[in-house]
Structures are given as structure tokens and as C-alpha cells.
Amino acid sequence: MQSAIDARDVQTVARLVVAGTSTKLRQAAAHAIDDPDVLRQLIRDVRGGNDKSVYKVLTSKRDVLLEQARQLDQLRAEIDAASEALERHSRRPYDVLYTARLDQFESRWNAVAAQADAELRDQARQWIARSRETVAEHLRESAARASQQQAAADAAAEARRLREQQAQASAAAEAEQAQAFEEHKRALAEKHDAEQLPFRQIAELIRKARAALSDGSTSRAAGVRRTIEEKRAGAPPLPANLVSQLQQLDKQLDELRDWKSFSVAPKRAELIEAMESLVDAGLEPLALAEKIKALQDEWRTLSKGAGENAEADWQGFQQAAQKAYQPCSEYFAAQAQVREENLRQRDALIARFTAFEAEQDWERPDWRAVIRALPEMKQQWRRCSPVDRAAGKPQQEKFVALLASLQARLDAEYARNLKQKEALIERAQALLASDDGRKAIDAIKELQQQWRTVGPVPREADQRLWSVFRQHSDAVFQKRQQDFAAYSAGLENNKAQAIALCEQLEAIAALDAAELLARSAALGEIRNAFEALGEFPRADTRELRNRFDQGLARCEASIARHHALAAERAWSDLFEAADHVRAYRLAVARRSDASLIDSLKQAAETDIAAVRRWPKGGLDALKQALADDRAADLAVNEAAARMLCIRAEILSDTPTPAEDQALRREYQLQRLVQGMGQRLTADEAHMDSLAIEWVRVGPVEQAAYAPLLQRFRRCRERAGSRAGGRH
């Protein structure tokens, strides 16, 4: 046996399956059979026998081969569907989902491309390349539009630059004119100043004389008046206003001389009495000091220019002032102690603030602590007031330097953080141009997280930047919502079109035979239109595809059913016409009356002419049988018809009546011996070819023909029902 297997001697191995001497040998031979046709023939041969294990091995191998064939068919169908999707997509114009669908179709193709033939792979590469070119063309168009927009922006910027240059030139010319005017104006002013110099000098001397009069110094005022007369001698005539001022000065000088002669002594007495009244007056120290100072200033004014009897009055006035100022001395001494204490506190504050700066890790500083410390430092420093100005100046300089150092560090941190937030704003703005809404949303969320980690910035700037950043973030979310709305609308539109296509299929499936067959050509277009729709709403995808597949299956089933009915009617017509021919040829064989023969022939011809559609080869078989005028052997014809019944029963797995069982076994053994290892021809394996042979069988007696025809047609019906079940 092993030598037969190694030699691929299928005929010998098949004989061993049927006639092996042991179950083990038959099973081993059955395992060695791989040819599908031989397996089917052997299954028919061993069905009904006692060796169930061999039958089980054969059917298992047949099922495996059928499953492999089914998987191969599925693979071919998937290859066809994937390639058709690529081809349709390559002809579509670009839209917002074009690239995503291309990636989806390309992934689907790549999963089965290795199993496709080389020609189809080349075509698929061309379709993918054409689709990529569509995407590239869209990108080029987008780039061209962007280039045009940039060119327009550049042109506008150039025009703006030219306008600015013209404005700068105009401004420069105006500035040059203004400068020339100012120089001319300045020259005139200098000339006028030179002319007015003597008058200004005299006016200044008049002012000094008046100041001397205000101080009560008549002698100094008189000396200035004499200088005025000296200046006036070499000057041009004075203008009227200066003449008037000199007249008023002379009048005031005379009045002061008269007043000093008659009013100084009584006024001194009044000032001494006023100063003595301030002693133990109970006033606040500051108010008391102000009053004492005012009386002293008044005394000095009164004493100028009048020295007679002034020393004795001055001594009395000074003693009263010292007594009155005693509470002020005590008060100011206490204030001096307060200022000294404030100086010490400021020293302590400087030391503490310096330590605060030194303790900070400026690689990772606590900026919140720095922000809180700056205003607190200023507030505590103000609380340590007043201080002596001279002694407090070095402290103030140290404090200002310390504040400036901390503020500089904080300002640098503010600048870094502002730059980071501005960069985040630019990135958020750039996301508006993204075509991938999902990635843009993820990116904007990441930017928001980064925004929260950026360090402090001034409050006003932070609010302004956050407002801009939030606007860009909201715009990205809004764009995503708009894109999703457009995508959802596209899915809903696809759903509506899919429903319409399903309704078309359902309407076609419900048509009558003629209309159904007329509309069957549109099924391919409807299928292509459905596949071209692409995606549907996720919740409806399964239902829509199931509904479409069911509708398509109903249409195909209806068409197949109508074809089967039509074919069956054609075969019924063939068998009926064959019966008329048999009756005619039987009458000829019996040498019946000529008129009967003619009428039977005419009936056969009329029946044949009335049928419009015949099975393939049926009409020729009828005409040949009708024209066959050879002598008929009824027994031979009956044997041929009986053998056709047995062959049909084998093909359809129909039991053979007991009286013909021996004939069936003989035929099966003959087939094993003569045709083992060879494939059955298409005619041998098909019930239709047997039916054509049935028509060509010569006349048979009615008593024998009727049961044989019933057996033969029952086999056809059984074979048809099994084929329908497989489909």
C-alpha cells in the first residue's frame, strides 16, 4: 500500500478503500485520498455499508477540503472587495474624509495583498498611487492658496512700508523746516535779549531793593537804589513800566524810613509780651514751637535797620523764648529716642531680609514666598518711621538695593513665565489649522496642563494672556465640534442613502418574475453604490449592512427561484415533448395505422413548436429523436432508460429499488475498475446531461416507461433540492 501511495497510484489506493482486507488498511487508504472527485465517488460507494469508520474518514476529509475551498472563496471575495474599494476611492474627488478612508482601504488591501495575483497587485498599487496623487494635489492646491495669501500679505506689508517711508520723509522735512524756524526764532530772541539786557539788570536790582525793604533793611535798599542810578546813566531810556517800578520803590523806601522812626519800639514791647505769654501756655509742643519761631522771625524783621536801644529788648525777648521753649526741648528729645529706636529696628529688618534672600534656593526658589515677602517688607519698613535723615540714608540705600535685587529676580522669573505662556498661546493658535480634530483636542488639553505648571506672572498680564489662550482653546474645541457635526452629517447622509438602497432592494425582491428579471441588472450598481458610501453611524452600521445583505440575498434568492422555476418548466416541457416523441416512435415501432402515426407526429411537432425556451441541447435532442427512423429495440431502450435511472440515483444519492440493486452494484464496480483516479466529465457529473440522454433513448412501452420516468424525475428533484440547500 505504501508503494501505491508513494507512486500516487490513485486507482490502486481507491480499490483498497473499497476492497481492502482489513479495516485498518481501508482507513489508511482513505487517509491517503486527496482528490475531491475521488472522495465524492468513494463516499457514494461506501455509503450504506458496514465500514462506518472508512465512511467517516472520507466525509471528514471531504469536509476539510470543502472548508478550505470555502476559506479560499472568502479570501477571493475579500481580495475582490478590497481591490474594488481602492479602485472606487481612486476615482473619487478629495473631501475631508478622503485620507482617512484611503488609509482604511489600504490597510484592508494590505491584509490580503500577498494572496492576490501579480496583475491585481500592480493595479492596486496604481490605484493607491492615484489616490495619493489626489491627496498630494489637494496639498499643492492648499499650498498654492497659502502662497497667494502670503503674497497678498507681503504686498500689503510692502505698501505699508512705502507709506511709512513717505510719512517718515514728510516728518523729516517738517522737522527740518521746524528746526530752521527755531534757529531763526532763537537768533531773534538772542538779539532781543541783548537789547533787553540793561533793562533786565535794572529790573533785577529793583527786585533786590524790594527784598531788602521786605527784610526791613533801609540801608541795603538805599545802596541798591544808588546802583540802579549808575546803571541807568549808560542805558537807553527806560520803558514806562520800569519807571513806574522805580517810583514805587522810592515811595516804599521813604515810607520804611518814616515807619522805623516812629513804630519800632512799641512793636518790640508787644513781641516780648507775646513771647512771655507762651511760657506755661499748655500748648502742644509742635504748635508751641511754631508760635515761638514765628515771633522770632517777626523780631528779626523788626530789628533790621534800627539798632538804637535794641540790645536790652533783645535780652528780655530771648529769655522769654528760652522759658517758653522748655516743653519743646523735652518733646524733641523723646522724638530723637524714637528715631534712634526706628534706626535699630530697620537694621534688624535689613538683616532679616538679607537672610531671607540668602536662604532661598535660586535654582528652585519659592516664588510665592518671594511675592508675599516684597509687599510685607515695604510695609514693615514704613512702620519703622520716622528716623534721622542723615543716619537713615545708608539704611534706605541698603533696603532699596535689597528690594531691587529681589524684584529683579522676580521680574526675570516673570519674563521667563510670560515667554512660556506666549509660546503656549502660539502653539494653541497653530492647532486651529490642524485637520485632525482628535489630535488637536488632545494637544490643547496637554497645553492646558502645561499652562498650569508655568510659574507666576503679574496678575494683569496673567489675566490678559489667559483670556487669549482660552479663546484659542475654545476655538479648537468649537472647530472639533464643527468637524464632528460635519462628519456626523455625512454619516447621516450615508445612512439615508443606504436606507434608500435597501428599500430599492426590497422593492425589487417583491417584483413579479418578468419585472424582477428586468431589474436584476441593477443589483450590481446598487451593490457598488452601497459599498461606495463607506461609513455609517456606529449604532446603525450593523443593522444597515444586515438589512442590505438580507435584501440582496432576497433578490438573489428570488432571481434564482424564478430561474429555477423557469428551468424546471423547460425541463417539464422537455419531458412532455419527449413523451410525445416516444409515443410517435412507439407507434412506428409497432407499425400502427399511418393516420395514427401522422397524428402522433403532428402532435409532437406542435408541442415542440409551442415551447419558446428549451434546456441547452434539449431541442436538438428532440429533433434528432423525432427524425430517427431506425428500427427500435424496445428491450434495449428500456435497459438504457433503467441505467439512466441508476446513474441519476447514484448522482443524487437516491436509493435504488431492490429489483435494480444488483445492476447498481455492477455499474459501481465497473466505474471503479474503468474510471478510478480519473475525474468525472462535466456531462457525467450533471443531471442535465442525463436528461438529454433520456430524450435520446428510443421508444419504451408505456407500462415500463412511466415508473422509470417517475424515478428519473424524482432523482432530478432530489438533486435540485440538495443543490438549493448547499446554496
Helices and strands as residue ranges (DSSP letters): H 2-6, H 10-19, H 23-32, H 36-46, H 52-91, H 98-112, G 113-115, H 118-214, H 218-233, H 240-262, H 264-277, H 285-303, H 310-324, H 326-359, H 367-383, H 389-430, G 431-433, H 437-453, H 459-509, H 513-519, H 522-532, H 538-590, H 594-610, H 618-627, H 634-651, G 658-660, H 661-675, H 687-696, H 702-726
